């Protein structure tokens, strides 16, 4: 004969059933909120018209996104993934930050804060003198990790073709460094190759990038002329201030170049 169930056991059973039901609702909610990569593109298209599946996949390859995978290998993005992606795209569009810096910002908790809202200005850099507008530096000329990446590593991470890298070397866009018969590239050159690989999907080759290289050389020479005396100073504090000013000027120059490009492109689509 089966022993009767005590009130305490009934209460325990009810508690376990309630917990299971709650866990089921939570899991169902997670599945309902998950989006495919196509749905993510559609959700972000209004704010980022140039968003594409290939761009999202590239950001994933750069370890900036880690969506959940189904047993069949399909990507599923949570609302948190979408918010993180939105923050990444805003930092690229509004602050012109390279992926290396974006990765640092995210690691520092930028994504947890949700990033800048659609009607909010980019996070400011240092405060300008006498109330002048502050700019976030787009480059860090005073700091470098020193990390080097072999050609095989760069090709694997950027999905670029070896032929394209050879073209970039031929036209002086990247140089690399030979060590023990192996060519290595630093972080900046690795990101340059990644950006060019994205352009290559639209038929842009290494020879087309001379204009970018020439423009960058002219801008660098101009900024050097402006700050050369301070950069050569033997006073560590003055040199530090000059480096910070160089980064700030680079941010302003990048923003100006972006605005000029946007103005000219608008003329094309009229």
DRENROKE-60663 format. One record per residue (C-alpha): residue number from 1; residue in three letters; z, y, x. Coordinates in steps of 0.05 Angstrom, whole numbers, always signed. Each point is the difference from the previous one (the first is absolute). Example, Ala and Ser with C-alpha at 12.3 -4.5 7.8 and 13.67 -1.06 7.14 Angstrom:
# residues 2
+-------+-------+--------+--------+--------+
: zakol : rovex :     zz :     yy :     xx :
+-------+-------+--------+--------+--------+
:     1 :   ALA :   +156 :    -90 :   +246 :
:     2 :   SER :    -13 :    +69 :    +27 :
+-------+-------+--------+--------+--------+
END
This chain:
# residues 270
+-------+-------+--------+--------+--------+
: zakol : rovex :     zz :     yy :     xx :
+-------+-------+--------+--------+--------+
:     1 :   UNK :     +0 :     +0 :     +0 :
:     2 :   UNK :    -20 :    +68 :    +27 :
:     3 :   UNK :    +57 :    +48 :    +14 :
:     4 :   UNK :     -2 :    +63 :    -43 :
:     5 :   UNK :    -23 :    +64 :    +34 :
:     6 :   UNK :    +57 :    +48 :    +12 :
:     7 :   UNK :     -5 :    +74 :    -18 :
:     8 :   UNK :     +1 :    +17 :    +74 :
:     9 :   UNK :    -60 :    -45 :    +13 :
:    10 :   UNK :    -37 :    +30 :    -59 :
:    11 :   UNK :    +13 :    +69 :    +28 :
:    12 :   UNK :    -25 :    -22 :    +69 :
:    13 :   UNK :    -64 :    -30 :    -31 :
:    14 :   UNK :    -13 :    +64 :    -38 :
:    15 :   UNK :    +10 :    +41 :    +63 :
:    16 :   UNK :    -49 :    -43 :    +40 :
:    17 :   UNK :    -52 :     +3 :    -56 :
:    18 :   UNK :     +7 :    +76 :     -3 :
:    19 :   UNK :     -9 :     +5 :    +76 :
:    20 :   UNK :    -63 :    -44 :     -3 :
:    21 :   UNK :    -28 :    +41 :    -57 :
:    22 :   UNK :    +13 :    +65 :    +38 :
:    23 :   UNK :    -33 :    -28 :    +63 :
:    24 :   UNK :    -60 :    -21 :    -41 :
:    25 :   UNK :     -7 :    +70 :    -30 :
:    26 :   UNK :     +5 :    +30 :    +70 :
:    27 :   UNK :    -53 :    -47 :    +27 :
:    28 :   UNK :    -45 :    +13 :    -60 :
:    29 :   UNK :     +8 :    +75 :    +11 :
:    30 :   UNK :    -20 :     -7 :    +72 :
:    31 :   UNK :    -62 :    -39 :    -19 :
:    32 :   UNK :    -18 :    +51 :    -53 :
:    33 :   UNK :     +7 :    +58 :    +49 :
:    34 :   UNK :    -41 :    -33 :    +55 :
:    35 :   UNK :    -70 :    +26 :     +9 :
:    36 :   UNK :    -62 :    -28 :    +32 :
:    37 :   UNK :    -34 :    +38 :    +55 :
:    38 :   UNK :    -55 :    +22 :    -48 :
:    39 :   UNK :    +52 :    +26 :    -50 :
:    40 :   UNK :    +35 :    +38 :    +56 :
:    41 :   UNK :    -67 :    +34 :    +18 :
:    42 :   UNK :     -9 :    +20 :    -73 :
:    43 :   UNK :    +71 :    +27 :     -5 :
:    44 :   UNK :     -9 :    +44 :    +62 :
:    45 :   UNK :    -72 :    +21 :    -10 :
:    46 :   UNK :    +16 :    +64 :    -38 :
:    47 :   UNK :    +43 :    +28 :    +57 :
:    48 :   UNK :    -40 :    -33 :    +56 :
:    49 :   UNK :    -73 :     -5 :    -20 :
:    50 :   UNK :    -20 :    -31 :    +67 :
:    51 :   UNK :    +49 :    -58 :     -7 :
:    52 :   UNK :    -32 :    -68 :     +8 :
:    53 :   UNK :    +20 :    -73 :     +5 :
:    54 :   UNK :    -23 :     -2 :    +73 :
:    55 :   UNK :    +45 :    +60 :    +16 :
:    56 :   UNK :    +61 :    -33 :    -31 :
:    57 :   UNK :    -15 :    -64 :    +38 :
:    58 :   UNK :     -6 :    +40 :    +65 :
:    59 :   UNK :    +68 :    +32 :    -12 :
:    60 :   UNK :    +27 :    -70 :    -11 :
:    61 :   UNK :    -32 :    -23 :    +65 :
:    62 :   UNK :    +36 :    +58 :    +34 :
:    63 :   UNK :    +66 :    -29 :    -25 :
:    64 :   UNK :    +13 :    +60 :    -46 :
:    65 :   UNK :     -1 :    -43 :    -63 :
:    66 :   UNK :    +24 :    -70 :    -13 :
:    67 :   UNK :    -19 :    -20 :    -72 :
:    68 :   UNK :    +23 :    -66 :    -29 :
:    69 :   UNK :    -51 :    -57 :     +1 :
:    70 :   UNK :    -12 :    -50 :    -55 :
:    71 :   UNK :     -7 :    -74 :    +19 :
:    72 :   UNK :    -75 :    +12 :     -6 :
:    73 :   UNK :     +3 :    +57 :    +51 :
:    74 :   UNK :    -10 :    +58 :    -48 :
:    75 :   UNK :    +38 :    +64 :    +14 :
:    76 :   UNK :    +51 :    +25 :    -50 :
:    77 :   UNK :    +29 :    +70 :     +7 :
:    78 :   UNK :    +66 :    +21 :    -29 :
:    79 :   UNK :    +15 :    +71 :    -25 :
:    80 :   UNK :    +36 :    +10 :    +66 :
:    81 :   UNK :    -62 :    -20 :    +39 :
:    82 :   UNK :    -41 :    +50 :    -41 :
:    83 :   UNK :    +50 :    +55 :    +13 :
:    84 :   UNK :     -1 :    -16 :    +75 :
:    85 :   UNK :    -76 :     +1 :     +0 :
:    86 :   UNK :     +0 :    +66 :    -37 :
:    87 :   UNK :    +46 :    +29 :    +53 :
:    88 :   UNK :    -45 :    -26 :    +57 :
:    89 :   UNK :    -62 :    +31 :    -32 :
:    90 :   UNK :    +35 :    +66 :    -11 :
:    91 :   UNK :    +23 :     +3 :    +72 :
:    92 :   UNK :    -72 :    -13 :    +23 :
:    93 :   UNK :    -30 :    +51 :    -48 :
:    94 :   UNK :    +51 :    +55 :     +0 :
:    95 :   UNK :    +31 :     -5 :    +68 :
:    96 :   UNK :    -56 :    -31 :    +41 :
:    97 :   UNK :    +48 :    -49 :    +33 :
:    98 :   UNK :    -28 :    -57 :    +41 :
:    99 :   UNK :    +20 :    -71 :    -20 :
:   100 :   UNK :    +48 :     -6 :    +58 :
:   101 :   UNK :    +40 :    +60 :    -24 :
:   102 :   UNK :     -4 :    -23 :    -73 :
:   103 :   UNK :    +28 :    -67 :    +22 :
:   104 :   UNK :    +58 :    +36 :    +33 :
:   105 :   UNK :    +12 :    +43 :    -62 :
:   106 :   UNK :     +2 :    -61 :    -44 :
:   107 :   UNK :    +48 :    -36 :    +47 :
:   108 :   UNK :    +45 :    +62 :     -3 :
:   109 :   UNK :     +5 :     -7 :    -75 :
:   110 :   UNK :    -54 :    +49 :    -23 :
:   111 :   UNK :    -27 :    -50 :    -51 :
:   112 :   UNK :    +70 :    -11 :    -28 :
:   113 :   UNK :     +2 :    +73 :    -18 :
:   114 :   UNK :    -65 :     -7 :    -37 :
:   115 :   UNK :    -38 :    +50 :    +43 :
:   116 :   UNK :    -23 :    +67 :    -24 :
:   117 :   UNK :    -15 :     +7 :    -73 :
:   118 :   UNK :    -70 :    +18 :    -25 :
:   119 :   UNK :    +20 :    +73 :     -9 :
:   120 :   UNK :    +42 :     +5 :    +62 :
:   121 :   UNK :    -24 :    +25 :    +68 :
:   122 :   UNK :     +0 :    -46 :    +60 :
:   123 :   UNK :    +65 :     -9 :    +36 :
:   124 :   UNK :     +5 :    +61 :    +47 :
:   125 :   UNK :     +2 :     -3 :    +74 :
:   126 :   UNK :    +43 :    +49 :    +39 :
:   127 :   UNK :    +14 :    +68 :    -32 :
:   128 :   UNK :    -49 :    +53 :    +23 :
:   129 :   UNK :    +23 :    +64 :    +33 :
:   130 :   UNK :    +17 :    +59 :    -45 :
:   131 :   UNK :    -12 :    -41 :    -63 :
:   132 :   UNK :    -69 :    -24 :    +20 :
:   133 :   UNK :    -23 :    -65 :    -32 :
:   134 :   UNK :    +26 :    -63 :    +34 :
:   135 :   UNK :    -48 :    -56 :    +18 :
:   136 :   UNK :    +13 :    -73 :    +12 :
:   137 :   UNK :    -27 :    -21 :    +68 :
:   138 :   UNK :    -58 :    -48 :     -7 :
:   139 :   UNK :     +5 :    -26 :    +71 :
:   140 :   UNK :    +56 :    -14 :    +48 :
:   141 :   UNK :    -25 :    +20 :    +69 :
:   142 :   UNK :    +68 :     -5 :    +31 :
:   143 :   UNK :    +16 :    -71 :    -19 :
:   144 :   UNK :    -37 :    -65 :    +10 :
:   145 :   UNK :    +24 :    -72 :     -6 :
:   146 :   UNK :    -42 :    -21 :    +59 :
:   147 :   UNK :    -23 :    -62 :    -38 :
:   148 :   UNK :    -68 :    -27 :    +20 :
:   149 :   UNK :    -45 :    -46 :    -40 :
:   150 :   UNK :    -54 :    -46 :    +26 :
:   151 :   UNK :    -70 :     +4 :    -29 :
:   152 :   UNK :    +12 :    -65 :    -38 :
:   153 :   UNK :    +63 :    +28 :    -31 :
:   154 :   UNK :    -35 :    +64 :    -20 :
:   155 :   UNK :    -59 :    -38 :    -31 :
:   156 :   UNK :    +47 :    -45 :    -39 :
:   157 :   UNK :    +43 :    +58 :    -27 :
:   158 :   UNK :    -56 :    +49 :    -16 :
:   159 :   UNK :    -54 :    -50 :    -21 :
:   160 :   UNK :    -48 :    +39 :    +43 :
:   161 :   UNK :    -58 :    -33 :    +36 :
:   162 :   UNK :     -2 :     -5 :    +76 :
:   163 :   UNK :    -69 :    +34 :     -1 :
:   164 :   UNK :    +30 :    +61 :    -34 :
:   165 :   UNK :    +56 :     +5 :    +52 :
:   166 :   UNK :    -52 :     -3 :    +55 :
:   167 :   UNK :    -38 :    +57 :    -33 :
:   168 :   UNK :    +64 :    +41 :     -4 :
:   169 :   UNK :    +12 :    -11 :    +74 :
:   170 :   UNK :    -73 :    +18 :    +16 :
:   171 :   UNK :     +5 :    +66 :    -37 :
:   172 :   UNK :    +69 :    +17 :    +28 :
:   173 :   UNK :    +37 :     -5 :    -66 :
:   174 :   UNK :    +49 :    -51 :    +29 :
:   175 :   UNK :    +10 :    -20 :    +73 :
:   176 :   UNK :    +52 :    -54 :     +5 :
:   177 :   UNK :    +33 :    -22 :    +64 :
:   178 :   UNK :    -18 :    -59 :    +45 :
:   179 :   UNK :    +57 :    -44 :    +23 :
:   180 :   UNK :    -12 :    -66 :    +34 :
:   181 :   UNK :    -72 :     -1 :    -24 :
:   182 :   UNK :    +21 :    +11 :    -73 :
:   183 :   UNK :    -11 :    +65 :    -38 :
:   184 :   UNK :    +59 :    +26 :    -38 :
:   185 :   UNK :     +5 :    +57 :    -51 :
:   186 :   UNK :    +61 :    +42 :    -19 :
:   187 :   UNK :    +24 :    +12 :    -71 :
:   188 :   UNK :    -41 :    +62 :    -11 :
:   189 :   UNK :    -65 :    -32 :    +23 :
:   190 :   UNK :    +16 :    -61 :    -43 :
:   191 :   UNK :     +6 :    +45 :    -61 :
:   192 :   UNK :    -64 :    +37 :    +19 :
:   193 :   UNK :    -37 :    -67 :     +1 :
:   194 :   UNK :    +30 :    -18 :    -67 :
:   195 :   UNK :    -23 :    +66 :    -31 :
:   196 :   UNK :    -70 :     -8 :    +30 :
:   197 :   UNK :     -3 :    -72 :    -27 :
:   198 :   UNK :    +11 :    +29 :    -69 :
:   199 :   UNK :    -56 :    +51 :    +11 :
:   200 :   UNK :    -45 :    -56 :    +25 :
:   201 :   UNK :     +2 :    -31 :    -69 :
:   202 :   UNK :    -40 :    +60 :    -23 :
:   203 :   UNK :    -50 :     -5 :    +57 :
:   204 :   UNK :    +33 :    +48 :    +49 :
:   205 :   UNK :    -10 :    -24 :    +71 :
:   206 :   UNK :    +28 :    +20 :    +68 :
:   207 :   UNK :    -56 :    +49 :    +15 :
:   208 :   UNK :    +16 :    +37 :    -64 :
:   209 :   UNK :    +70 :    +14 :    +24 :
:   210 :   UNK :    -21 :    +48 :    +56 :
:   211 :   UNK :    +11 :    +57 :    -47 :
:   212 :   UNK :    +73 :    -21 :    -11 :
:   213 :   UNK :    +12 :     -8 :    +74 :
:   214 :   UNK :    -31 :    +67 :    +17 :
:   215 :   UNK :    +40 :    +35 :    -54 :
:   216 :   UNK :    +65 :    -32 :    +24 :
:   217 :   UNK :    -14 :    +20 :    +72 :
:   218 :   UNK :    -13 :    +72 :    -20 :
:   219 :   UNK :    +63 :     +3 :    -42 :
:   220 :   UNK :    +42 :    -31 :    +55 :
:   221 :   UNK :    -27 :    +50 :    +51 :
:   222 :   UNK :    +15 :    +58 :    -46 :
:   223 :   UNK :    +72 :    -21 :    -11 :
:   224 :   UNK :     +8 :    -13 :    +74 :
:   225 :   UNK :    -23 :    +71 :    +16 :
:   226 :   UNK :    +50 :    +29 :    -50 :
:   227 :   UNK :    +60 :    -39 :    +27 :
:   228 :   UNK :    -20 :    -15 :    +72 :
:   229 :   UNK :    +52 :    +46 :    +34 :
:   230 :   UNK :    +58 :    -28 :    -41 :
:   231 :   UNK :    -23 :    -72 :     +8 :
:   232 :   UNK :     -1 :     +9 :    +75 :
:   233 :   UNK :    +69 :    +31 :     +1 :
:   234 :   UNK :    +54 :    -31 :    +44 :
:   235 :   UNK :    +52 :    +19 :    -52 :
:   236 :   UNK :    +12 :    -65 :    -41 :
:   237 :   UNK :    +21 :    +39 :    -62 :
:   238 :   UNK :    -61 :    +45 :     +2 :
:   239 :   UNK :    -46 :    -60 :    +11 :
:   240 :   UNK :    +34 :    -36 :    -59 :
:   241 :   UNK :    -13 :    +60 :    -45 :
:   242 :   UNK :    -72 :     +2 :    +24 :
:   243 :   UNK :    -11 :    -73 :    -18 :
:   244 :   UNK :    +30 :    +12 :    -69 :
:   245 :   UNK :    -46 :    +61 :     -9 :
:   246 :   UNK :    -59 :    -43 :    +22 :
:   247 :   UNK :    +15 :    -51 :    -54 :
:   248 :   UNK :     +9 :    +55 :    -52 :
:   249 :   UNK :    -66 :    +33 :    +19 :
:   250 :   UNK :    -34 :    -68 :     -4 :
:   251 :   UNK :    +26 :     -7 :    -71 :
:   252 :   UNK :    -27 :    +69 :    -20 :
:   253 :   UNK :    -67 :    -14 :    +34 :
:   254 :   UNK :     -6 :    -67 :    -35 :
:   255 :   UNK :    +15 :    +31 :    -68 :
:   256 :   UNK :    -50 :    +57 :    +12 :
:   257 :   UNK :    -54 :    -50 :    +20 :
:   258 :   UNK :    +14 :    -41 :    -62 :
:   259 :   UNK :     -6 :    +61 :    -45 :
:   260 :   UNK :    -66 :    +21 :    +33 :
:   261 :   UNK :    -27 :    -70 :     -9 :
:   262 :   UNK :    +21 :     -2 :    -73 :
:   263 :   UNK :    -33 :    +67 :    -12 :
:   264 :   UNK :    -66 :    -24 :    +30 :
:   265 :   UNK :     +2 :    -67 :    -37 :
:   266 :   UNK :    +10 :    +36 :    -66 :
:   267 :   UNK :    -65 :    +37 :    +13 :
:   268 :   UNK :    -35 :    -67 :     +8 :
:   269 :   UNK :    +23 :    -29 :    -67 :
:   270 :   UNK :    -15 :    +62 :    -41 :
+-------+-------+--------+--------+--------+
END
